[in-house]
Amino acid sequence: MTKKVTKIMAQKRSGRYNVYLDDEYAFPISESVMLEFRVFKGMEVDKALQAKMIAADDLSKAYTRALDYLSHQLRTEKEVHDKLRDEDLDETVVDATMQRLRELRLLNDQQYADAYVRTAKRTSDKGPRVIRQNLRLKGVGEQLIDDALAGQFSTDDRLDNATQLAQKLSQRYRRLAFKTMQQKVRQGMMAKGFDGDTISASIEALDLQPDVDEQWLSLETQGQKLWQRNRKYAFSERTMRTKKSLYQKGFLMDDINRFIDEQVASE
């Protein structure tokens, strides 16, 4: 059974039209699909042809949405696929759209990974492990990530970035005991994704040394608080607790003993 196109009405949205068959609304259609099927008033449409036009329109909508999503920034295949699925499109339409995007070279996970690593290297303090984790979440394959890291983030680049991060972290924790500061620097660099060898090399390159005056001031500040907090205990217990806490914070025992001696002398 065929019906006749009796009206083609433009929607408010540019490039979209409503098609009426036998004076009844039948389906929406894009301008590109209308041209592809040469839809005109008076044209006869059977169920098979209508189904083809609707399927073609679904594909056109999916392709347009994918292009819009890609227009803002590079995307991985997984990101585009997930975006299209969020649009409640049929999986066959999603697959066909993805294939068309690949054929037009609008999707390329290797290019994406290369660009991501280059940007992360220049603009962030992230190491290779965190970069790898982020790319995995975006659906990039392990070999592509390996190739991107090898090609875009050389050993020298990693050491340079790690050294800059170590310098920043050492300044952030400079008021801590030197031993604790070193631990914090290492922990912070591991959290950012650098490996142990690179961390050690970067710290060695900085040749970090304790600032004697800064360390003593830090010990005094923290020691005074502990000394006052422990004043309810007998002298020997008070001394032991204060020493233990300061040692756990990374201060040298010689400096701790000097601090305790000064507290005793002042009382």
C-alpha positions in Angstrom: 0.0 0.0 0.0 1.4 3.4 -1.0 0.6 6.8 0.2 1.2 10.2 -1.4 3.3 13.1 0.0 0.8 15.9 0.4 2.9 18.3 2.4 6.5 19.0 3.3 6.7 21.6 6.2 9.9 23.2 7.4 10.6 22.8 11.1 11.9 25.6 13.3 15.2 23.9 13.4 17.2 24.7 10.2 17.5 21.9 7.7 14.7 19.7 9.2 11.3 19.0 7.7 8.1 17.2 8.5 6.7 15.0 5.9 2.9 14.4 5.6 1.4 11.4 3.8 -2.2 11.6 2.7 -2.6 14.8 4.8 -1.3 13.1 7.9 2.0 13.7 9.6 4.3 10.7 8.9 7.9 11.3 9.8 10.6 14.0 10.1 13.5 14.2 7.6 16.7 16.1 7.1 17.4 18.2 4.0 20.2 15.9 2.9 18.0 12.8 3.1 15.2 14.7 1.3 17.6 15.5 -1.5 19.0 11.9 -1.5 15.6 10.4 -2.0 14.3 13.3 -4.1 11.2 13.7 -1.9 8.6 16.0 -3.5 4.9 16.8 -3.1 2.9 14.2 -4.9 5.5 11.5 -4.6 4.2 8.0 -3.8 5.8 6.3 -0.8 5.3 2.7 0.3 6.2 1.2 3.7 9.6 -0.1 2.5 10.6 3.3 1.1 9.4 5.1 4.2 11.5 2.8 6.3 14.5 3.5 4.2 14.1 7.2 4.5 13.6 7.0 8.3 16.7 4.9 8.6 18.7 7.3 6.4 17.4 10.2 8.5 18.5 8.4 11.7 22.0 8.0 10.2 22.1 11.6 9.1 21.1 12.8 12.6 23.8 10.6 14.2 26.4 11.8 11.8 25.5 15.5 12.4 25.6 15.0 16.2 28.9 13.3 15.9 30.3 16.1 13.9 29.1 18.6 16.4 30.7 16.7 19.2 34.0 16.5 17.3 33.9 20.2 16.4 34.9 21.3 19.9 38.0 19.2 20.4 39.6 15.9 19.5 37.7 12.8 20.8 38.5 9.1 21.0 36.4 6.4 19.4 35.0 5.4 22.7 34.0 9.0 23.6 32.1 9.4 20.3 30.5 6.0 20.5 29.3 6.6 24.1 28.0 10.0 23.1 25.9 8.5 20.3 24.6 5.8 22.5 23.5 8.4 25.0 21.3 9.8 22.2 19.3 6.6 22.3 20.2 5.7 18.7 19.9 2.2 17.4 23.2 0.3 17.7 23.3 -0.4 13.9 23.0 3.4 13.3 25.8 4.0 15.8 28.0 1.4 14.2 27.4 2.8 10.7 28.1 6.3 11.8 31.4 5.2 13.5 32.4 3.5 10.3 31.7 6.6 8.2 33.7 8.7 10.6 36.7 6.3 10.4 36.5 6.3 6.6 36.6 10.1 6.6 39.6 10.0 9.0 37.7 12.0 11.6 38.5 9.4 14.3 42.1 8.4 15.0 43.0 7.2 18.5 46.7 7.3 17.8 46.5 11.0 16.8 44.4 11.6 19.9 46.9 9.9 22.2 49.9 11.7 20.6 48.2 15.1 21.1 47.1 14.2 24.6 50.6 13.3 25.7 52.2 16.4 24.0 49.7 18.6 25.8 50.1 16.9 29.2 53.9 17.1 28.9 53.8 20.9 28.2 51.0 22.1 30.4 50.8 19.7 33.4 52.9 18.0 36.0 51.5 14.5 35.3 53.9 11.6 34.8 53.5 8.7 32.4 51.5 6.4 34.7 48.8 9.0 35.3 48.7 9.9 31.6 48.3 6.2 30.8 45.4 5.9 33.3 43.7 8.9 31.8 44.0 7.6 28.2 42.8 4.2 29.3 39.6 5.8 30.7 39.1 7.4 27.3 39.3 4.0 25.7 42.7 4.2 24.0 44.4 0.9 23.5 47.6 0.0 25.4 49.8 -0.2 22.3 48.6 3.2 21.1 49.4 4.6 24.5 52.9 3.0 24.5 53.6 4.5 21.1 52.4 7.9 22.2 54.5 8.0 25.3 57.6 6.7 23.5 57.2 9.2 20.7 56.1 12.3 22.6 57.5 12.0 26.1 61.2 11.2 26.0 63.3 10.1 29.0 64.9 13.6 29.1 61.4 15.2 29.0 60.3 13.1 31.9 63.3 13.9 34.0 62.9 17.7 33.2 59.2 17.6 34.2 59.9 15.4 37.3 62.7 17.8 38.5 60.4 20.8 38.2 57.7 19.0 40.2 60.3 17.9 42.8 61.4 21.6 43.2 57.8 22.7 43.6 57.0 20.0 46.1 60.1 20.7 48.1 59.1 24.3 48.4 55.6 23.4 49.5 56.9 21.1 52.3 60.1 23.1 53.2 58.8 23.8 56.7 58.6 20.1 57.6 61.5 18.1 58.9 63.9 17.5 56.1 63.4 13.7 56.2 59.6 14.1 56.1 59.9 16.7 53.3 61.8 14.2 51.2 59.1 11.5 51.9 56.4 14.0 50.9 58.2 14.9 47.7 58.5 11.2 46.7 54.9 10.5 47.6 53.7 13.5 45.7 55.7 12.5 42.6 54.4 8.9 42.7 50.9 10.2 42.9 51.5 12.3 39.8 52.6 9.2 37.9 56.4 9.2 37.9 58.4 6.0 38.3 60.9 5.4 41.1 64.0 5.7 39.0 62.9 9.0 37.5 61.9 10.3 41.0 65.3 9.4 42.4 67.2 11.0 39.5 65.2 14.2 39.7 65.8 14.5 43.5 69.5 13.8 43.0 69.6 16.5 40.3 68.2 19.0 42.7 70.7 18.0 45.4 68.3 19.0 48.1 69.9 20.1 51.4 68.3 21.0 54.7 68.1 24.7 55.6 69.5 24.6 59.1 67.8 27.7 60.3 64.5 26.7 58.7 64.7 23.2 60.2 65.4 24.6 63.7 62.6 27.1 63.5 60.2 24.3 62.4 61.4 22.0 65.2 60.9 24.8 67.8 57.4 25.6 66.5 56.2 22.0 66.6 58.2 21.2 69.7 56.7 24.0 71.8 53.2 22.8 71.0 54.1 19.2 72.0 55.9 20.3 75.1 52.9 22.3 76.2 50.5 19.5 75.3 52.5 17.0 77.4 52.8 19.2 80.5 50.3 17.1 82.4 52.8 14.2 82.5 55.7 13.8 84.9 59.0 15.2 83.6 60.4 11.9 82.3 57.2 11.0 80.6 56.8 14.5 79.2 60.3 14.4 77.8 59.9 10.9 76.3 56.5 11.7 74.6 57.9 15.0 73.1 61.0 13.3 71.8 59.1 10.5 70.3 56.6 12.8 68.5 59.4 15.0 67.1 61.4 12.0 65.9 58.4 10.6 64.2 58.0 13.9 62.4 61.5 13.4 60.9 63.6 15.6 63.1 67.2 14.6 64.0 67.7 13.3 67.5 70.6 15.7 68.2 68.4 18.7 67.4 65.6 17.2 69.5 67.9 16.8 72.5 69.1 20.3 72.1 65.5 21.5 72.1 64.6 19.6 75.2 67.7 20.9 77.0 66.6 24.4 76.2 63.1 23.8 77.5 64.5 22.4 80.8 66.9 25.3 81.2 64.1 27.8 80.7 61.8 26.4 83.3 
